[in-house]
Amino acid sequence: MKQGKKREIISKMKSFPSMSGIAAKVLKLLDDPDAGAGQVEQLLKQDPSLTANLLKLTNSAYFGIPSKVGSVRHAIAMLGWKRLSKLVMAACVSAITDRQIPGYDLPPGVLWQHSVAVSVTAEGLMRELKIAESDEIFTAALLHDLGKLILGGFVEKDLEEIEKVAARGIPFQMAEQEVLGTDHAEIGALMLESWSFPPSLVAAVRWHHDPDSAPETSAMTDIVHVANVLCLMIGIGIGVEGLHYEPSVSATKRLGIKPTQLELIASQTLEWAKELADAV
């Protein structure tokens, strides 16, 4: 029964639209050291909604830019090449996650707000722990809940049974696994794998709820896990899953995080989320 449901879920996943062609070209161009701002601008002109999302993000209080940014060229000058690449990815994710997610009780915009909050929290953790900046960690954090877009309808159909299982005191994603034969972390990882994302990033998404079960431990997986739990604990992105999450003791030990550092990052996350609210 569960295997049949899982096959149906994976079948639906295969028909899910991937990132827009323009967005993919822009991200590839941003990886080219010989590319210029004019080339990026010309590409983005072909996707007005992506450009609008990008400029809305750029003008959010989180980035602290004193003057309003009205063009992609201006955004590149103010933010720099690497940050622009991250914001293009965030704008792409906004286009597919800024909707109501059935089954998870997430109103429009909440999944995207949670995804961005987890990304900036992951960056905060990297700074606090003096870990070298990683574009992959930002992207993994941004995409960690992508599987909910596919699984939401299936969760909605079996929500009563999933909630009965969760009522035994187990995490919601484990209840998903028991009832549906899979969970949103696994489905998200399979989606990213099919889009040819790096294996380390795919693994971080796959194990973001349970880093201790990963075949290999990694700082990326641990940071995405801790960032996600911190955001859930302070109420950013809470839906039907509730507040039944705590960071893995093993993951925090591997990263060398002290309780005072978690408290600091949590308080900063609240401020970052408030500053990003105008971009949602």
N, C-alpha and C positions, 0 to 999 in steps of 0.2 A: 504493500500500500504506500509506504513512505517512498520507496524507490520510484513508484509511478508518479508521485507528486514531484519528486526531484527532477525526473525526466521532463515533466511538463514545464517546470520552472526554467530549466536550462534551455528548453526549446524557445520559450518566450525571450530569454536573454539574448539568443542569437538574432532575434529580429529587432532588438533595441538599437536605436540610432546612435552611432558613435559621435565623436566630436565633429563639428562642422569642418568642411574641407578648408575653408578660409582660416579657421583657427589653427588647424594642423599646419598649414603652410606658414602662418605667422610664427608659431612656436619653432618650426624648423629654421626659419630665417633668423630668429633671435639667437639661435645656436651657432650661426655663421659669423665668425669674427670679421669677415669682410663686408657684411651687410650694412646698409646705411638706414638712417631714420626715414628717409624719403621712401625707401622700398617698403618698410613696415607700414607707413602711412597709406601708401597706395593700395596695399592689400586690405587693410582694415576698412578702407572706403567702400569695399565690396560687401561688407557685412555691417550695416548701420547699427543693428541691435548689439553686436559685440562691442563696437566702438562706444556706444552709449553706456553699456555696463562698465567698460574699462574706465571711462572718464568719471563715472559716478563713484567708483572705487577710489580713483586717484584723488578726488576732491573730498573724500571722507576725512573727518577730523583726525583719524588714527595716524595719517601720514604727516600731519602738521605742516602742510604746505601753506605759506602765508597768503599767496594769491591764487585765485581760481584758475584751474587748468582747463582750457577750452579746446585744445587740439592734441592729437597724438604726439606731434613733434615737440610740443611744450612738455607733455608728460615725460617723454624720454629725457629731455634736458633737466627736468626737476627730479626725476626718480632714478635715473640711470638704467642701463641696459638690463642688468640682472633682475632688479625689482620689477621692471616692466614685464619681463617674461613671466614672473609669478602672478602679476595682476592679470595678464592675458589668460593664464590658466584659470584664475579665480573667476574671471568674467565668463569664460566658457562653461565652467561648472554652474554658475548662476543661471545660465540659459536653460540647463536641464534639471536643476533642483529647485528652482523658485516656483514650486507648486505644492498643492496639498498632497500629502502622502497617506493614502488610505491604509488602514490597519495599524499605523503607528501613532495616530492622533496628532499629526504634525500639520498645522495650518500652513498656507502658502508662505514661503520665505524662511520658515523656521529651520528647515534642514540646511539651507544655504548659510544662514547665520551661524548655525552650529559648526558647519564645516570650516568656515573662515575663522571662527573663534578657536577651533582646535589647531588650525594652521599657525595663527599668531601665538598661541600658547606654546606650541612646539618650538617656535623660534625663540620665545622667551626662555624656555628650558635650555635650549642650546647655548644661549648667551650666559645664563646663570651657571651652567656647568662647564662653560668655556670649551664647548664642542664646536669645531669648525662649521661654519655655515654650510648647509646642504640644501640644494634645490630639491633633491629627491624627498627629503623629510617633509618639506613644505607641501609638496605635491601629494605624498602619501597621506598626510594629515587632511588635506583638502578633499581627497577622494575616498576616505576610509569608510564612509557610509553609503557609497554609491549603490551597493546591493539592495538598499531599501527601496529604490525606485522600481526594481523588478519584483521584489518580494512582497511589497505592500499589499497588493491585491490578494495574494495568497494568504497572507497573515489575516487580512480582513475576513476572508471566508472561514478560517479556522480559529478566529480569535478566542472564542469561548473555550475551546479545547486547550489552546496555548496558555491562556490565563489560568486554567485549572492546573496545568503542569507547573507553571511559574509559582502558583500559590503554595507549592511544596517547599518554597524557599530557594529555588534555583534561579540563576540569572535568566533574563528573558531570551537571550540568544540561544541558550541551551534548551529552553522550552521550544523554540523554533525548530531546532535540530531534531528534537524528539518527535514532534508532530509532523513536520514537513520533510524531514530527511536531509535538511540543509539549513543554513542560516544566512543572514544578510552579509556577514563577513566573507563567507566562502563564495557566495554569488558575486560579490564585488570583486574579489580576487580573480575569479574566472573571467569576468568582463574585462578587467585590465590586462589579463594574460592574452585574451583574444585581440586586444588592441596593441599588443607588442610592447607593453611597458616593461621596464627592467625587473628581473626576478626578485631583487631585494625589495623593491617598492611593492610588488605584488604580495610578497610575504608579510610586509608590514600591515597591509590592508587585511590579509587573511587572518592574522593573529592579533588584531588590535584589541580584542576583548580578552584574549587568553595567551599572552606572550610566553607563558611557561610551557605551553603545549607545542610550541613551534619546534620543528626539527633542529633548527639552529638558532641560538640567541643572537640578537643584534641590537645595537644602540638605536637604530631607526625604529624597529618594532617597539622597543621599550618606551621611547619618547612619544610615539604616536599613541600608545596605550595610555600612558600617564596623562598626556594632554587631553585625550578624550574623556577620561574619567574625571579630571579636574573640572572640565566644562559641564559635565553631567551633574557633578556634585554641587555646583553653584547654580544649577538650573538653566543652563544654556542648551536648548535643544531637547528638553524633557518632553516626552510624549507618553504613550501607553507603557513604555518600559519602566518608568518611575525612577526612583533614586537608589536602586539596589546595586550600587557599584562602589567599589573601593579599589585603589591602585594595588597591583600585585606587589607584595612585600619583596619578592625576589627581584622584580624589575627595578624597584626603587633602590634596592641594594646594589644591583649591577651598575646602575647609573651613579650611585653614590649620592643620592638626593637625601638631604636632611629634612625633617618635618617643617622646620622654619622656612626652608626654601620653597616647599610646597605651598605653605601659607602665603608667602610673598608672591609667588606666581599666580595663585588663585585670586588674590586681591588685584593684581595687575590685569588679569584676564577680565575681571568685571569692568574695569575701566576701559580696556581695549574694546570689549563688546559694546559698551555705551558709545564709544567714539565711532564704531563701525555701523551703528544703528541707522544712520542716515544713508548708508549705502545699500540697505536692504529693501 
